Amino acid sequence: MWDATQYLRFGGERSRPFFDLLARVGAELPEHVVDMGCGPGNLTVLLAERWPSAAVCGVDSSPQMIEAARKLISAHAPQPAGSGPVLTNHAPGLSFVVDDVRHWEPQSLPDVIISNAVLQWVPGHRELLVRWADWLTDDGWLAFQVPGNFDQPSHAILRELVASARWRPLLRDVELNRQSADPADYAELLAGAGCEVDAWETTYVHILEGEDPVLEWYKGTGLRPVLAVLGADQAADFLADYGEQVRAAYPPRSFGTVFPFRRVFTVAHRAKLPGFSYRLNRKALAGSRHAPWPAPPISALPSARSRRRRSASASPPAVSGRLALTARFVLPSWLGWSNQLARSSGRPGSQRARSHSSASSHWPSRGQSPRREERSENEHDDPADVTRRRSWPDSRRAAASRRGAARGSEPGGMAHAGQA
């Protein structure tokens, strides 16, 4: 249904609201960025250029649009098969996927969700916005822009033609775009979802050049559902009727055609929770590359509303999350290091092993333990002297060994002569 070439004919005018929207997004180092309704991918590339270390995914339900976006793929990269994500040469984390924004779910919780001039086509998009806001990580951003010119002559003429006696039998099942709500409605909706909201509206006054520019503009967007169900001859007749009335509503001037276009903007920010960063635990659960365990489905993760309720008290999930991570990863490593240090330090037990190695020039025989050999060598020594000798430092232990060697040279002495 969609024609990427026709859509990009007014790419400069269409991309200006995107830049105004993106300028209000304060994310610094996001890990996962999603462009909902990415179209031909020309603006998704800008997201990858702004955040080169992020994984940027463009989602669109139109195979024609995704095909145009995949032309950004490097000639040396493997060609895609199917409708899965495809990496491009603009950034290592940039990909495109064919999917409906109403049903698509992320593999890991997004830090930034962008939607530019898409939600006017989605019935019930208010509920979808709440779901997207609930997906956001702490310190996440949701930004979208939708047209707000449903009452302008361009749309009024289209609705009248579709409902006319000539075209109603052919176009009664066509779904035209539903436009948007006011900025105050979106602000109230997302503030109720726990976000800090900045909502506004802007009317752009475009000066379009060329013949029938308003008709050509809508051939790339608003007229696409109509043209998709009509044959070639019928489509030409409908465009002739629509173009005639649109020219009267937007008369050409010597400098071009004045085309006002109102748009509604909303940027929602999910603030960080106080205390220990619960975001890291939740991102790991969602399948982040830092996750040491398998990822559960998104539906099993704690929602943003439940996180807010928990954090409103004393933030027990933050404390329990810290203790759980400490018990699972930090304590075992610390205990293992402590035990190893104890074995190599001068604690009781290791002193005896070192004293035997310094006092003996040979290893014990096979099957004989050092303690048994030590007892056999010292069995004729004075017990008090042996006790004192075991408690002395290493510097005095050598002197004790020499005295033992001297006694071993007398009749009845033992094998200390080998140590002299």
Summary of the structure (lengths in Angstrom):
residues: 420
radius of gyration: 37.8
end to end distance: 99.6
largest distance: 132.6
contacts: 1243
relative contact order: 0.09
helix: 48%
strand: 14%
